[in-house]
C-alpha cells in the first residue's frame, strides 16, 4: 500500500505540511519515493528529564522535534535513517513510565514512551515493517553495533563506576559514551575514538577505556602477527542539550496511520 502512495497528491500535501511546521530550521523532507506513514507525540527520555516530542514516521526515516505550538510549529529537527534503527521493548515500571521501547542507532540511542500499550504496539510494528522493507529492497544487513542508552541523571546520585563520589553542583555528572553510565570526572578522564559516534575521541569511563584499549592492543598484535607471517613467506603487504520545551504539557496523540496505507 505504501508504494501506491509514493506519487499521490495526498502524500505530497502531508509531507509539505510537516516541512512547514519545522519552517526554515528544518531540512527538506520531500524526496522521490518517500511516504509519510504516521505521526504522534511520544515522551522521550532525555538526560535531565522526560520531554514530549513530536514524531513523524516515513518509510525511510524517523523525524522528531521539540513542540513549540502543537500541530503548527516545531524546532530542533532530528532525522534518523531507518536502516540504522533497531527497536527493543522496555518492561513496564509500575512506579514509573510504561509502554516504552528503545530506539537504537550506531550514533545515538534513547528511550521513548507511548500513552497506551496499543499505541506502543502500533509504533513498533510500523517502524519494524518500514525497516524490514528497506533492508529487503536494498539488500543491506542490519547494523550490528549500536550506541549505549544514557542513564538519566536522576537515576544516579553517586558515580556508577567508583560508587563513592556523590554528585553536587560542583561535582558534575558525566556520561560514558560507550556504556552510558553516569560517572564522575576522575572516573571518566579518558577519551577513546568511537568512529560510529564521532570523528573525535569521546569521554569514556575507566572500565570501558581498559576494555577498549585492550581490544585495540589485541587487534594491533594480530595485525603485526599477520604482517610478519606475510613477510616471512615472501608475500607483499596490502595496502570517524535539548532546548527547553515551551508551552504547556500536551496530551499524547494517537498514532495516525489509518489513512496512510497501513491497517491498525
VMD Tcl script that draws the C-alpha trace (Angstrom):
set ca {
  {0.00 0.00 0.00}
  {2.89 2.39 0.73}
  {4.13 2.07 -2.88}
  {0.75 3.28 -4.14}
  {1.09 6.49 -2.11}
  {4.54 7.44 -3.38}
  {3.36 9.80 -6.12}
  {-0.04 10.69 -4.66}
  {-1.10 14.30 -4.08}
  {-2.30 13.46 -0.56}
  {1.16 12.22 0.41}
  {2.81 15.29 -1.11}
  {0.48 17.59 0.88}
  {1.20 15.78 4.15}
  {4.95 15.99 3.67}
  {4.69 19.68 2.74}
  {2.70 20.28 5.92}
  {5.42 18.63 8.03}
  {8.06 20.79 6.34}
  {6.04 23.93 7.05}
  {5.72 23.01 10.74}
  {9.52 22.92 11.07}
  {9.94 26.05 8.95}
  {13.36 27.23 7.82}
  {15.07 25.47 10.73}
  {14.20 22.04 9.30}
  {15.63 20.13 6.36}
  {13.62 19.44 3.19}
  {11.72 16.17 3.53}
  {10.13 15.78 0.11}
  {12.33 13.37 -1.85}
  {11.37 10.82 -4.54}
  {9.94 7.63 -3.08}
  {9.31 8.98 0.41}
  {5.94 8.37 2.07}
  {4.60 9.72 5.36}
  {3.37 6.67 7.26}
  {2.19 8.15 10.55}
  {2.71 10.70 13.30}
  {2.18 11.25 17.01}
  {3.53 12.63 20.27}
  {5.82 10.46 22.38}
  {7.65 11.06 25.64}
  {11.39 10.97 25.01}
  {13.65 10.16 27.95}
  {16.25 12.92 27.87}
  {19.33 13.29 30.03}
  {17.79 15.51 32.70}
  {14.08 14.69 32.47}
  {11.44 13.19 30.16}
  {10.11 15.57 27.49}
  {7.31 15.31 24.94}
  {8.43 15.30 21.31}
  {6.58 15.24 18.01}
  {7.49 12.20 15.90}
  {6.91 11.56 12.20}
  {7.43 8.13 10.67}
  {8.30 7.98 6.97}
  {9.01 4.82 5.02}
  {12.77 5.52 5.15}
  {13.39 7.92 8.05}
  {12.14 8.80 11.54}
  {11.86 12.53 12.27}
  {11.26 14.22 15.62}
  {11.46 17.68 17.13}
  {10.57 19.97 20.01}
  {6.95 21.08 20.27}
  {6.54 24.88 20.20}
  {2.89 25.04 19.11}
  {1.19 21.67 18.71}
  {0.24 20.89 15.08}
  {1.72 24.21 13.96}
  {5.34 24.76 14.93}
  {8.30 22.54 15.87}
  {12.06 23.05 16.05}
  {15.28 21.11 16.78}
  {14.56 18.69 13.94}
  {16.29 15.30 14.15}
  {16.35 12.83 11.25}
  {17.19 9.16 11.79}
  {17.67 6.80 8.79}
  {15.55 3.72 9.47}
  {18.17 1.38 8.02}
  {20.28 2.11 11.12}
  {17.48 1.60 13.65}
  {16.88 -1.31 15.98}
  {13.93 -1.37 18.39}
  {13.91 -3.02 21.80}
  {10.87 -3.19 24.07}
  {11.15 -1.93 27.66}
  {9.37 -3.68 30.53}
  {6.77 -1.52 32.27}
  {7.73 0.03 35.58}
  {4.66 0.01 37.90}
  {6.08 3.03 39.72}
  {7.34 4.86 36.67}
  {6.92 5.18 32.93}
  {5.16 2.49 30.93}
  {4.59 1.47 27.30}
  {8.17 2.24 26.28}
  {10.82 0.98 23.90}
  {14.36 1.80 22.85}
  {15.27 3.40 19.53}
  {18.87 2.34 18.95}
  {21.27 3.53 16.24}
  {25.04 3.44 15.82}
  {25.43 7.09 16.80}
  {22.64 7.63 19.35}
  {20.14 5.55 21.32}
  {17.27 6.63 23.57}
  {14.01 5.52 25.16}
  {10.52 6.70 24.22}
  {7.14 6.06 25.83}
  {3.63 5.98 24.38}
  {0.37 6.80 26.16}
  {-1.13 3.30 25.82}
  {0.04 -0.26 25.07}
  {-1.95 -0.18 21.82}
  {-0.12 2.94 20.67}
  {3.22 1.36 21.58}
  {2.38 -1.76 19.61}
  {1.38 0.25 16.54}
  {4.50 2.39 16.59}
  {6.82 -0.60 16.96}
  {5.00 -2.65 14.31}
  {5.03 0.15 11.72}
  {8.67 1.10 12.34}
  {9.80 -2.53 12.12}
  {7.84 -3.04 8.91}
  {9.49 0.00 7.32}
  {12.93 -1.25 8.42}
  {12.29 -4.73 7.02}
  {11.06 -3.31 3.70}
  {14.12 -1.05 3.39}
  {16.62 -3.80 4.15}
  {14.89 -6.22 1.79}
  {14.87 -3.74 -1.10}
  {18.44 -2.55 -0.55}
  {19.91 -5.96 0.22}
  {21.78 -4.45 3.17}
  {22.26 -6.08 6.55}
  {21.03 -4.56 9.80}
  {23.56 -2.51 11.79}
  {25.25 -4.79 14.32}
  {26.59 -2.24 16.84}
  {24.52 0.48 18.49}
  {25.29 3.38 20.82}
  {24.54 2.92 24.50}
  {21.40 4.40 26.01}
  {22.39 7.06 28.53}
  {21.27 6.53 32.10}
  {19.18 9.62 33.11}
  {20.91 11.96 35.55}
  {18.21 11.44 38.17}
  {18.87 7.69 38.30}
  {22.37 8.14 39.73}
  {23.16 10.10 42.89}
  {26.69 8.67 43.13}
  {29.21 7.69 40.47}
  {28.28 4.36 38.89}
  {31.98 3.49 38.49}
  {33.62 4.16 41.86}
  {30.27 4.12 43.74}
  {31.70 6.70 46.16}
  {31.74 10.14 44.57}
  {28.47 11.99 45.24}
  {27.21 14.44 42.65}
  {26.77 18.09 43.61}
  {26.62 21.44 41.82}
  {30.42 21.36 41.74}
  {30.96 17.62 41.20}
  {29.13 17.30 37.88}
  {27.71 14.21 36.25}
  {29.26 12.87 33.07}
  {28.19 10.09 30.74}
  {30.38 7.35 29.35}
  {29.78 7.32 25.57}
  {30.45 3.59 25.41}
  {28.23 2.16 28.18}
  {26.01 5.17 29.01}
  {26.75 5.09 32.75}
  {26.69 8.26 34.88}
  {30.19 8.81 36.23}
  {32.26 11.45 37.98}
  {35.10 13.40 36.35}
  {38.02 11.35 37.70}
  {36.30 8.12 36.64}
  {35.81 9.42 33.09}
  {39.03 11.35 32.42}
  {39.95 9.16 29.44}
  {38.86 9.54 25.85}
  {38.65 6.96 23.09}
  {37.80 7.09 19.41}
  {34.34 5.65 18.70}
  {34.05 6.13 14.91}
  {30.33 5.35 14.75}
  {29.59 8.27 17.10}
  {32.19 10.91 16.29}
  {35.37 11.61 14.37}
  {36.95 12.84 17.62}
  {37.79 10.81 20.77}
  {34.89 10.80 23.24}
  {34.66 10.63 27.02}
  {34.53 7.06 28.35}
  {34.64 5.61 31.86}
  {37.82 3.94 33.09}
  {36.28 0.47 32.84}
  {35.30 0.91 29.20}
  {38.65 2.54 28.43}
  {40.51 -0.52 29.73}
  {38.30 -2.83 27.66}
  {38.59 -0.73 24.51}
  {42.37 -0.27 24.92}
  {42.83 -3.99 25.46}
  {40.82 -4.82 22.36}
  {42.80 -2.29 20.33}
  {46.10 -3.72 21.56}
  {44.97 -7.24 20.65}
  {43.94 -6.09 17.17}
  {47.29 -4.40 16.63}
  {49.10 -7.54 17.81}
  {47.04 -9.69 15.44}
  {47.78 -7.33 12.57}
  {51.51 -7.37 13.33}
  {51.47 -11.17 13.53}
  {49.76 -11.46 10.16}
  {52.20 -8.95 8.66}
  {55.19 -10.92 9.94}
  {53.79 -14.11 8.50}
  {53.34 -12.46 5.12}
  {56.87 -11.06 5.14}
  {58.44 -14.40 6.01}
  {56.58 -16.12 3.20}
  {57.63 -13.55 0.62}
  {54.10 -12.17 0.08}
  {53.56 -8.45 -0.45}
  {51.88 -6.29 2.14}
  {48.44 -4.98 1.24}
  {47.98 -1.58 1.42}
  {35.02 8.80 12.17}
  {21.12 19.69 25.47}
  {17.78 19.93 24.12}
  {16.29 23.36 24.10}
  {13.83 23.80 26.97}
  {10.31 22.91 25.86}
  {7.88 25.82 25.62}
  {4.19 25.91 26.28}
  {2.01 23.74 28.43}
  {2.26 19.98 28.78}
  {0.41 18.24 25.97}
  {-1.53 15.01 25.88}
  {-0.27 12.18 23.69}
  {-1.63 11.98 20.16}
  {-2.82 8.59 18.98}
  {-0.60 7.21 16.22}
  {-2.19 8.19 12.89}
  {-1.83 5.59 10.19}
  {-5.33 4.60 9.09}
  {-5.25 6.86 6.04}
  {-1.62 6.31 5.15}
  {-1.61 2.78 3.87}
  {-1.22 0.60 6.96}
  {-4.10 -1.06 8.76}
  {-4.03 -0.76 12.55}
}
mol new
graphics top color blue
foreach p $ca { graphics top sphere $p radius 0.5 }
foreach p [lrange $ca 0 end-1] q [lrange $ca 1 end] { graphics top cylinder $p $q radius 0.2 }
display resetview
